[in-house]
Amino acid sequence: RELGVTELSKRLGLHKNNVFRLLATLEHKGYIEQNKETENYHLGLKSLELGQTYLRQVGLIRQARPILEDLAKKIGENAGLAIIRQNSVVFLDVVEADQTVRVASRIGWRLPLYCAAVGKVQIAFKSESEIESLINWQDLKKFTGKTITDKDTFMKHIRLVKEQGYAIDDEEYEQGVRCAAAPIFDYTRNVVAGISLAGPAFRLSDEALQRKFVPAVMESAREMSRRLGYGT
């Protein structure tokens, strides 16, 4: 139901002036709206959009979970599901491998887009202008000697990622860690997430990546895409 400033002030334990400022900001952003007749406030369309985004992500996680579990069990390395948020890639779910030596992964983990396989494989399917809006070329950190920070080199690399349909993180974010990732498409034929495998570099050799890890992560991504209506 609609609430007025006085009621909100009581419930929040804040002074009315503070509540007014918060309401002004939320109204400006579209998260709440004011009823001009009663001067009370109710949720706005942005709140609906936020709720729908949450529900889509919950559905994405629910669909992806058994695929991640199967992938981690079959390959013996950590499997993760991640999406782009601002200039980072964020892990929505992670299934850890049953290995004594394994890569540390966790839900909510944020990585830079430009040096994470699961980030690169998603931005590869965006336009150059979209990529420009996501990456600040003047402020890229070189995490290891293999991190790509040159714009021209990166764009050439990204075009190859799109062409081959998968991405590799060759110790670009952390020394001794390699990853393989593939894009997940939905029914609109847009990339909505990425699925990845990550493990110690000594287990993810070049030969093992091409023979075992890349085919497995691509097949898992195709299965996830099918579940989201891609190609139907």
C-alpha positions as CSV (number, residue, x, y, z in Angstrom):
1,R,0.0,0.0,0.0
2,E,1.0,3.6,-0.3
3,L,2.9,5.2,2.5
4,G,3.4,8.8,3.5
5,V,6.6,10.6,4.7
6,T,5.5,10.5,8.4
7,E,4.8,6.8,8.4
8,L,8.1,6.1,6.5
9,S,10.0,8.2,9.0
10,K,8.6,6.2,11.9
11,R,9.3,2.8,10.3
12,L,12.8,3.7,9.2
13,G,13.7,5.6,12.3
14,L,14.9,8.5,10.2
15,H,14.2,12.2,10.4
16,K,11.7,13.5,7.9
17,N,14.3,15.6,6.1
18,N,16.4,12.4,5.5
19,V,13.3,10.5,4.3
20,F,12.5,13.4,1.8
21,R,15.9,13.2,0.3
22,L,15.8,9.4,-0.1
23,L,12.3,9.6,-1.6
24,A,13.5,12.3,-4.0
25,T,16.4,10.2,-5.2
26,L,14.3,7.0,-5.6
27,E,11.5,8.9,-7.4
28,H,14.1,10.5,-9.8
29,K,15.4,7.0,-10.5
30,G,11.9,5.6,-11.1
31,Y,11.9,3.2,-8.2
32,I,9.0,4.9,-6.5
33,E,6.1,7.2,-7.6
34,Q,4.1,9.7,-5.8
35,N,0.3,9.8,-5.8
36,K,-0.3,13.5,-6.5
37,E,-3.8,13.4,-4.8
38,T,-2.7,11.8,-1.5
39,E,1.0,12.8,-1.7
40,N,1.8,9.3,-0.5
41,Y,4.3,7.0,-2.3
42,H,4.1,3.6,-4.0
43,L,6.6,1.4,-5.9
44,G,7.5,2.5,-9.4
45,L,8.2,0.7,-12.7
46,K,11.9,0.4,-12.0
47,S,11.0,-1.8,-8.9
48,L,9.0,-4.1,-11.3
49,E,12.0,-4.2,-13.6
50,L,14.3,-5.0,-10.7
51,G,12.0,-7.8,-9.5
52,Q,11.8,-9.3,-13.0
53,T,15.6,-9.2,-13.4
54,Y,15.8,-11.1,-10.1
55,L,13.3,-13.7,-11.2
56,R,15.1,-14.2,-14.5
57,Q,18.4,-14.7,-12.6
58,V,16.8,-17.2,-10.2
59,G,15.4,-19.1,-13.2
60,L,18.8,-19.0,-14.8
61,I,20.4,-20.4,-11.7
62,R,17.8,-23.2,-11.3
63,Q,18.2,-24.3,-14.9
64,A,22.0,-24.1,-14.8
65,R,22.6,-25.9,-11.5
66,P,22.3,-29.5,-12.7
67,I,24.4,-28.7,-15.7
68,L,27.1,-27.2,-13.5
69,E,27.1,-30.2,-11.2
70,D,27.4,-32.6,-14.1
71,L,30.2,-30.6,-15.7
72,A,32.2,-30.3,-12.5
73,K,31.8,-34.0,-11.7
74,K,32.6,-35.1,-15.3
75,I,35.7,-32.9,-15.7
76,G,36.9,-32.6,-12.2
77,E,37.3,-28.8,-12.1
78,N,35.3,-25.9,-10.8
79,A,32.2,-25.0,-12.9
80,G,30.7,-21.6,-12.7
81,L,27.8,-19.5,-14.1
82,A,28.4,-15.8,-14.4
83,I,26.8,-12.6,-15.9
84,I,28.0,-9.1,-16.7
85,R,27.3,-6.4,-14.2
86,Q,28.7,-3.0,-15.1
87,N,32.4,-3.5,-15.9
88,S,32.7,-6.8,-14.1
89,V,31.6,-10.4,-14.4
90,V,29.8,-11.7,-11.4
91,F,29.4,-15.4,-10.5
92,L,25.8,-16.4,-9.7
93,D,26.6,-20.0,-8.9
94,V,29.7,-22.2,-8.5
95,V,30.1,-25.9,-8.1
96,E,33.5,-26.8,-6.8
97,A,35.5,-29.8,-8.0
98,D,36.4,-32.7,-5.7
99,Q,40.1,-32.1,-5.9
100,T,42.7,-31.6,-3.2
101,V,44.3,-28.8,-5.2
102,R,41.6,-26.6,-6.8
103,V,40.9,-22.9,-7.7
104,A,39.1,-20.8,-5.1
105,S,35.7,-19.8,-6.4
106,R,32.6,-18.4,-4.8
107,I,29.2,-17.1,-5.5
108,G,29.2,-13.3,-5.8
109,W,32.8,-13.3,-6.9
110,R,33.6,-10.3,-9.2
111,L,36.3,-10.4,-11.9
112,P,37.4,-7.9,-14.4
113,L,35.7,-8.5,-17.8
114,Y,38.8,-8.1,-19.9
115,C,40.9,-10.9,-18.2
116,A,38.3,-13.5,-17.2
117,A,37.3,-16.1,-19.8
118,V,33.7,-16.0,-18.8
119,G,33.7,-12.2,-19.2
120,K,35.5,-12.2,-22.5
121,V,33.2,-14.8,-24.0
122,Q,30.2,-12.5,-23.2
123,I,31.5,-9.2,-24.4
124,A,32.7,-10.9,-27.6
125,F,29.1,-10.9,-28.8
126,K,28.5,-7.2,-28.1
127,S,29.0,-4.3,-30.5
128,E,32.2,-2.3,-30.4
129,S,30.3,0.6,-28.9
130,E,29.0,-1.6,-26.1
131,I,32.5,-2.9,-25.4
132,E,33.7,0.7,-25.3
133,S,31.1,1.5,-22.6
134,L,32.1,-1.5,-20.5
135,I,35.9,-1.1,-20.6
136,N,38.0,1.9,-19.7
137,W,41.1,1.4,-21.8
138,Q,43.0,4.0,-19.8
139,D,42.5,2.2,-16.5
140,L,43.2,-1.5,-17.2
141,K,45.3,-3.2,-14.6
142,K,47.9,-5.7,-15.6
143,F,47.4,-8.5,-13.1
144,T,50.0,-10.9,-14.7
145,G,52.5,-10.8,-17.5
146,K,49.8,-12.3,-19.8
147,T,47.0,-9.8,-19.1
148,I,45.9,-8.0,-22.3
149,T,45.7,-4.3,-21.7
150,D,46.3,-2.9,-25.2
151,K,43.0,-2.0,-27.0
152,D,43.9,-3.2,-30.5
153,T,45.4,-6.4,-29.3
154,F,42.3,-7.1,-27.1
155,M,39.8,-6.3,-29.9
156,K,41.6,-8.7,-32.2
157,H,41.6,-11.3,-29.5
158,I,37.8,-10.8,-28.9
159,R,37.0,-11.2,-32.6
160,L,38.8,-14.6,-32.4
161,V,36.8,-15.5,-29.3
162,K,33.5,-14.8,-31.2
163,E,34.6,-16.7,-34.2
164,Q,35.6,-19.8,-32.3
165,G,32.7,-19.6,-29.8
166,Y,34.8,-20.0,-26.6
167,A,37.3,-18.0,-24.5
168,I,40.4,-19.0,-22.6
169,D,41.9,-17.2,-19.6
170,D,45.6,-18.1,-20.0
171,E,46.8,-17.1,-16.5
172,E,45.6,-13.5,-17.4
173,Y,44.0,-12.8,-14.0
174,E,46.0,-15.0,-11.7
175,Q,49.3,-16.8,-12.1
176,G,48.9,-20.5,-12.2
177,V,45.1,-20.5,-13.0
178,R,43.6,-21.2,-16.4
179,C,39.9,-21.1,-17.5
180,A,37.7,-22.0,-20.4
181,A,34.3,-20.5,-21.0
182,A,31.4,-20.5,-23.5
183,P,28.4,-18.2,-24.0
184,I,24.8,-19.0,-23.0
185,F,22.1,-17.7,-25.4
186,D,18.4,-17.2,-24.6
187,Y,15.4,-17.4,-26.9
188,T,16.1,-13.9,-28.2
189,R,19.4,-15.1,-29.5
190,N,21.3,-12.8,-27.1
191,V,24.1,-13.8,-24.8
192,V,22.7,-13.7,-21.2
193,A,25.5,-15.4,-19.3
194,G,28.6,-17.5,-19.5
195,I,29.6,-20.9,-18.2
196,S,33.2,-21.7,-17.2
197,L,35.7,-24.3,-16.1
198,A,38.6,-23.2,-13.9
199,G,41.6,-25.1,-12.6
200,P,45.3,-25.1,-11.9
201,A,47.4,-24.5,-15.0
202,F,49.3,-27.7,-14.5
203,R,46.1,-29.7,-15.1
204,L,44.8,-27.4,-17.9
205,S,47.6,-27.8,-20.4
206,D,47.1,-26.6,-24.0
207,E,46.4,-30.1,-25.1
208,A,44.0,-30.8,-22.3
209,L,42.1,-27.5,-22.9
210,Q,41.5,-28.3,-26.6
211,R,40.8,-32.0,-26.2
212,K,38.8,-32.0,-23.0
213,F,37.9,-28.7,-21.3
214,V,36.8,-26.6,-24.3
215,P,34.5,-29.3,-25.8
216,A,32.9,-30.0,-22.4
217,V,32.2,-26.3,-21.5
218,M,30.8,-25.6,-25.0
219,E,28.5,-28.6,-24.8
220,S,27.3,-27.5,-21.4
221,A,26.7,-24.0,-22.8
222,R,24.7,-25.4,-25.7
223,E,22.5,-27.5,-23.3
224,M,21.9,-24.4,-21.1
225,S,21.0,-22.3,-24.2
226,R,18.6,-25.0,-25.4
227,R,16.9,-24.9,-22.0
228,L,16.5,-21.1,-22.3
229,G,14.8,-21.6,-25.7
230,Y,17.7,-20.8,-28.0
231,G,17.3,-22.3,-31.5
232,T,13.7,-23.3,-30.9
